Structures are given as C-alpha cells and as structure tokens.
C-alpha cells in the first residue's frame, strides 16, 4: 500500500516530540509522517518493549508531548502500555487509535483518565476513509496542543 501525500494545516510545533506505537508498520509510518508534517519530531515504534524501554530512559527534556497508541499490539495490548505510562509518571498527552468498537475505545479512555493520564479524543481505525479522517483528527489535536 503506497502512503498518500501528507497535507497539514497546523502551525509548526517547536521541539515537540511525539511517540507513535502501532504494530502495523504502515500505519505507524503514516501517523509519524503526519506528525512530522506538523513540526513534531515523530519517533515511530512497532515493538511495545522497545517503546517502553525508550520511554523509561527518556529525560524530562526529551519526554514526548504526545503518545499515539494503538490498542492491539500483538502480544501486548494498549491497556498494558497505559499502565506502564502511569508507572513512568508520563505527563504528556495520549491519543488512542484502534479498530476496536467505539464503546470499548471510550471505556479504555476512561481507564486512562482514572490512571491520571491526559487522554485526548480517540480515533477508530477504518479502512477506506481512515487516512483522511486520521489526518483531520491529528490536525485538530495539533491545534489544541499548540494552544496549551
């Protein structure tokens, strides 16, 4: 699957780091490119263990402003990653993307909030319209984060 060109309407974010964790390499690359187009330093991860190791060894200066997290990660799931984010005292934003139904996605958002995480609006993965919807959603998130 060829990745579509990325168009972003957001202002540039200076020195903002984003981690993207998705076991689907194409989605991970696509989301990373969209965030890079918005000015983020996007660091893609397809392996939850590597992601968690990087997060735990990151100093305050290099802590990501946003983590984009898929909920289905093979042997690990997004809930385990949310627990690890809490343990690491992560103070940035978390954006969930998943193919799970919306009620399950909202329940997991609530679980993240209960763990003290700053959860953003989640995005349900879809096949055909996924790219444009994902791009619009990320554009909105970038604008909101610029206002903070």
C-alpha positions as a Python dict, from the first residue, in 0.01 Angstrom:
ca = {
    (1, 'X'): (0, 0, 0),
    (2, 'X'): (151, 331, -107),
    (3, 'X'): (134, 605, 152),
    (4, 'X'): (-61, 913, 41),
    (5, 'X'): (94, 1260, 42),
    (6, 'X'): (53, 1438, 373),
    (7, 'X'): (-113, 1779, 392),
    (8, 'X'): (-123, 1957, 724),
    (9, 'X'): (-283, 2289, 810),
    (10, 'X'): (-127, 2324, 1153),
    (11, 'X'): (139, 2571, 1259),
    (12, 'X'): (479, 2427, 1335),
    (13, 'X'): (535, 2289, 1682),
    (14, 'X'): (884, 2374, 1803),
    (15, 'X'): (1085, 2092, 1957),
    (16, 'X'): (775, 1885, 2032),
    (17, 'X'): (838, 1511, 2041),
    (18, 'X'): (574, 1253, 1956),
    (19, 'X'): (599, 878, 2005),
    (20, 'X'): (386, 660, 1779),
    (21, 'X'): (326, 298, 1884),
    (22, 'X'): (145, 74, 1637),
    (23, 'X'): (239, -281, 1541),
    (24, 'X'): (123, -209, 1186),
    (25, 'X'): (434, -57, 1028),
    (26, 'X'): (241, 123, 755),
    (27, 'X'): (4, 294, 998),
    (28, 'X'): (296, 377, 1227),
    (29, 'X'): (483, 537, 935),
    (30, 'X'): (175, 724, 814),
    (31, 'X'): (95, 871, 1156),
    (32, 'X'): (462, 961, 1207),
    (33, 'X'): (473, 1141, 870),
    (34, 'X'): (157, 1335, 958),
    (35, 'X'): (303, 1445, 1290),
    (36, 'X'): (635, 1536, 1125),
    (37, 'X'): (445, 1750, 874),
    (38, 'X'): (301, 1937, 1172),
    (39, 'X'): (651, 2003, 1304),
    (40, 'X'): (678, 1725, 1560),
    (41, 'X'): (984, 1509, 1596),
    (42, 'X'): (792, 1184, 1550),
    (43, 'X'): (956, 866, 1670),
    (44, 'X'): (782, 551, 1543),
    (45, 'X'): (774, 223, 1735),
    (46, 'X'): (628, -109, 1624),
    (47, 'X'): (752, -303, 1928),
    (48, 'X'): (596, -220, 2267),
    (49, 'X'): (906, -341, 2457),
    (50, 'X'): (1133, -102, 2266),
    (51, 'X'): (880, 180, 2314),
    (52, 'X'): (864, 123, 2690),
    (53, 'X'): (1241, 99, 2724),
    (54, 'X'): (1281, 430, 2538),
    (55, 'X'): (1011, 596, 2748),
    (56, 'X'): (1171, 485, 3074),
    (57, 'X'): (1516, 609, 2972),
    (58, 'X'): (1400, 945, 2835),
    (59, 'X'): (1492, 1253, 3036),
    (60, 'X'): (1245, 1536, 3106),
    (61, 'X'): (1376, 1747, 2817),
    (62, 'X'): (1310, 1471, 2563),
    (63, 'X'): (979, 1343, 2700),
    (64, 'X'): (720, 1320, 2424),
    (65, 'X'): (443, 1578, 2426),
    (66, 'X'): (210, 1316, 2278),
    (67, 'X'): (196, 937, 2255),
    (68, 'X'): (-19, 797, 1975),
    (69, 'X'): (-111, 447, 2086),
    (70, 'X'): (-271, 157, 1904),
    (71, 'X'): (-462, -72, 2141),
    (72, 'X'): (-394, -402, 1965),
    (73, 'X'): (-21, -465, 1968),
    (74, 'X'): (16, -838, 1920),
    (75, 'X'): (132, -996, 2246),
    (76, 'X'): (90, -669, 2436),
    (77, 'X'): (-221, -458, 2445),
    (78, 'X'): (-272, -86, 2487),
    (79, 'X'): (-404, -126, 2842),
    (80, 'X'): (-69, -270, 2950),
    (81, 'X'): (103, 27, 2785),
    (82, 'X'): (-133, 269, 2966),
    (83, 'X'): (-35, 102, 3295),
    (84, 'X'): (332, 147, 3207),
    (85, 'X'): (273, 512, 3115),
    (86, 'X'): (120, 561, 3460),
    (87, 'X'): (413, 383, 3628),
    (88, 'X'): (655, 606, 3435),
    (89, 'X'): (457, 911, 3558),
    (90, 'X'): (408, 1022, 3198),
    (91, 'X'): (260, 1374, 3193),
    (92, 'X'): (208, 1421, 2819),
    (93, 'X'): (-99, 1352, 2610),
    (94, 'X'): (-221, 1012, 2490),
    (95, 'X'): (-417, 962, 2170),
    (96, 'X'): (-566, 616, 2115),
    (97, 'X'): (-615, 473, 1769),
    (98, 'X'): (-777, 135, 1728),
    (99, 'X'): (-1004, -89, 1528),
    (100, 'X'): (-1199, -172, 1846),
    (101, 'X'): (-1560, -59, 1864),
    (102, 'X'): (-1618, 293, 1989),
    (103, 'X'): (-1771, 192, 2323),
    (104, 'X'): (-1461, -16, 2405),
    (105, 'X'): (-1240, 272, 2296),
    (106, 'X'): (-1424, 516, 2523),
    (107, 'X'): (-1402, 272, 2815),
    (108, 'X'): (-1026, 249, 2769),
    (109, 'X'): (-1007, 630, 2751),
    (110, 'X'): (-1184, 641, 3090),
    (111, 'X'): (-936, 386, 3226),
    (112, 'X'): (-651, 613, 3114),
    (113, 'X'): (-808, 915, 3282),
    (114, 'X'): (-858, 712, 3602),
    (115, 'X'): (-485, 636, 3591),
    (116, 'X'): (-410, 1008, 3581),
    (117, 'X'): (-320, 1020, 3212),
    (118, 'X'): (-411, 1312, 2984),
    (119, 'X'): (-627, 1131, 2730),
    (120, 'X'): (-720, 1301, 2403),
    (121, 'X'): (-1012, 1213, 2180),
    (122, 'X'): (-956, 867, 2039),
    (123, 'X'): (-983, 762, 1678),
    (124, 'X'): (-1138, 442, 1548),
    (125, 'X'): (-941, 292, 1260),
    (126, 'X'): (-1137, 239, 942),
    (127, 'X'): (-1017, 108, 611),
    (128, 'X'): (-1112, 339, 323),
    (129, 'X'): (-1168, 672, 493),
    (130, 'X'): (-908, 610, 762),
    (131, 'X'): (-633, 823, 609),
    (132, 'X'): (-829, 1145, 566),
    (133, 'X'): (-1008, 1104, 899),
    (134, 'X'): (-680, 1033, 1075),
    (135, 'X'): (-520, 1336, 915),
    (136, 'X'): (-813, 1561, 1016),
    (137, 'X'): (-809, 1426, 1371),
    (138, 'X'): (-433, 1471, 1410),
    (139, 'X'): (-460, 1823, 1268),
    (140, 'X'): (-720, 1908, 1533),
    (141, 'X'): (-504, 1755, 1808),
    (142, 'X'): (-201, 1956, 1694),
    (143, 'X'): (-403, 2279, 1703),
    (144, 'X'): (-529, 2202, 2054),
    (145, 'X'): (-181, 2122, 2179),
    (146, 'X'): (-48, 2449, 2032),
    (147, 'X'): (-300, 2639, 2244),
    (148, 'X'): (-170, 2483, 2569),
}
